[in-house]
């Protein structure tokens, strides 16, 4: 795969994707949105990949939409805007629905659409330089699509604070409200991310994919439906080779 503003590598079953438009703080345009979608769809089915790390170049994660792209979409008609919004939604879903665990590694600016990308990841690790903010209302836009992913991470109380004020927060506050999982020093970032990746690599890939699938599906179910669905998946999982081998290994250690 060849990409203009995206770098990637796979080593020891860990894929690292780097948003790479450093002179524009890794901002998004339609090409980069499409490339992110495509690479996550590929890694979701790639057997050589167990975990995906998403980060940005030059000590920034993603500052949102590229200014030239904003100018372009400001001239779209309603149908063009609807199609463009669908592409942004598809990108976020490609991250959220990826069958592999996804870790966001955040330094510097993580704003607007960039915050949306981080919120679609499973685990967010950020250092003391990270700046999170949903700035859409400042320019007469609304954080419509990213709001739904934000509400999967924080309470409505915190979401309203972030979305209505458009204020920026650092990693310490982001951790306190539950938006990110780990706030670390810059010097500890790589080791913490690697530690998390190695822990997940040791787990059953099939089980991880099913757990992620459950998070996606149960949100649209009532409690009884969710329990019935959980029972079905529980029964199915018991029939997999991963589960049978895992139980056999566990029992053999107890003898």
N, C-alpha and C positions, 0 to 999 in steps of 0.2 A: 504494500500500500504506500502510495506517495502522496504527501500532503504539503500544502504551501505553508501553513502556519501552525502545524502540529507535528511534534516529535514523539516517538515512542520507542520502547525497547522491551524485550522480554528476557528476564534472567531468573533462573531457578524458580520458574512458575509464577513469578511476580511481574505483571505488566505495568510499566510506568508510562503514562501519557502526559506530555507537557504542552500546554497551550503556549504557543511561541510567536507572539507578536510583541516583543519586549519594548519597542519604541512607542507602542500605543497601549501599554499596560495590559497586553493580552486581551484586548477588547474583541467583541464578537461581530462578525458579519455573516451574511447568508452562506458563504463558502465554508467558514469555520464551523458554523452550526451544523451544516451537512456533514462535514468531516468528523465531528465529534459523534454524531449519530451513527455514522457508518462504522467507526472503529469500535464503539461499544457494542454494536450488533455483532461485529465479527468476534470480539473477545468473549462475548456471551456464549458462543458455541465452540470456541477454540480450546481443544483439550490440553494444550500446552500451557494454558493460563489458569491459575487457581485464584488469584487475587489481583485486583486492579488498583493502582494508585494514580490519582489525578492531581496535577499540580500546574503551576505556571512558571514561566521563565523570568529571570532577572528580579527575583524577590517580590513578584506580584502574582496573585492568583488570576483574577479577571475583573476588569473595571466596568463590565457591562457592555452595552452596544457601542460599536465603533461610530464616531461622529459622522463620517461619510454615509454610513449605513442608516443612521437616524435621519439624515437629510433625505436620503433616497426614499425611505418608507413614509416620510411626511407627505410625499406626493402620490402615494398609492390611493386607489379607490377602495371601496369597502370589500370587494371580492379579493383584491390583491392583498389587503391587510389580513383578511381571514385566512388566506392560504399561507401567508408568511407566519401568522400566529400558530398555525398548525405545525409548521416546521419547527418552531421553537418548542412547542409542546412535545413533539416527537423526540427532540433531542433530550429533554429532561426525562422522558419516559424510558429512553434507551439506557440512561444511567440508572434510574430507579429500578427498572425491571431487569437489569443485567443479572444473569444467573450466578455471577461471581460477586463476592463481596467487593465493594468499592470504597476506598479510603481517600478522602480529600485532604491534601497536604497544603495548608494555607499559610502564606506569608503575604504581607503588604495588602494591597487593595483587593477587596472581595465585595463588589458593589452591584446593586441592581440585578441584572441577569447573571452576573458572576455569583451573587449570593444564592440565586435560584439554582445554579449548577451545584454549588456546595451542598445545598439543602437536599438535593436529590441523591446525594451519596449516602452510604450506610453509616460511615463513621467519619467525623471531621476532627482533624488534629490541626491546631493553629499555634503559631508562636506569638511573641509579644509585639511583633510589628503588624499583625493582622488588623485590618479595619473593615468591619462589616457594616453594610448599610443598604437600605432599600430606598433609593433616591427618586423613584419614578414620579411621585406627586409634585416634586419641585419643578418639573417641566410640563405639567399638565397631562402626564401619562398616568396609568395606574398599574400597580404590581399584580395584575389579575391572575396570570398563570402561576407565577412564583408563590403567590399567597397560599395556594393549596398545598404546596410542598412545605412551606414554612409552618403551616398549621399541623403538619405531621411531626414537627420537632418541638414546638413550643405551644403554650396555652394561648387562647384567644386574647387574654389580657396582655401578654408580652407581644403578641403579633400586632395588636392595635397600636401599641406604643411605637414599635419599629416602623410600621407602614404609614401611620398618620403624621408622625413627627419627621420622618425621613432622616433621623439622626444616625450618626455612626457610633458603633460600639467596638471596644477592644476585645481581645480573646478572653480576658478574665470575666467580663460581664457576659459574654456570649456563652461561656461555660456555666456561669451561675444560673442563667435562664434556661439552660438545656439546649441551646442551639448547636453548640459544638460538644464533642465528647471529651477532648483533652486540650488543655492550655499548657504549653510547654515553652521552655527557653529555646531560642534559635539553635543553640549549640546541642540541644537534646532532640531536635526535631527528627533527624534521620533515624536515630536509634529507636525512638518511640514508634515511628511508623513501621520500621522493620520488625520490631517486636510484635506489633499487632498483626502484621502480615504473616509472620512465622506461626503465630498462634492459630490463625485461621487456616493456614496451609495444612496443618496437622489434622484438621477435621475432615469428615466425609464431604466430598464435593456435592454428592447427591443430596445429602441432608441440608447443606447450606443453601442449595438452590430451592429446596422445598420450603425451608423456613422463610426465605425471601418471598417465595410465591404466596405463602400464607399471609404475610404482611400486606401484600398487594390485594388479596382477595377478600379478607375478612372485614375490611373497612366498609364494604358495601352490603354487609349482612347484619341481620339482627342477631341477638345473643344466641338464640336457639339454632339458627341457621349456621352460625359460626361454629358452634359446638358439633353439629352434625358433620360439617365439612372437616373439622379437626379429627373427628373419629375416622372418617374415610381415609384421610391422609395418614393417620397413625397406622391404620391397618395395611395400607399400601406400602408404607415405609418398612414395615416388618418383613415384607416379602423381598426386599432388595438384597443384592449380594453384599453391599456395604454393611447393612445392618446385621445380616447373618454372620459375616466374618467378624464384625466388631464385637458381637455378643460372644462368639466362640473364643476370641482372644481374651476378652474380659474374664470369662469363666475359667479359662486355662490358667490365668494368673492367680486365681483364688485356690487352686489345688496344691 
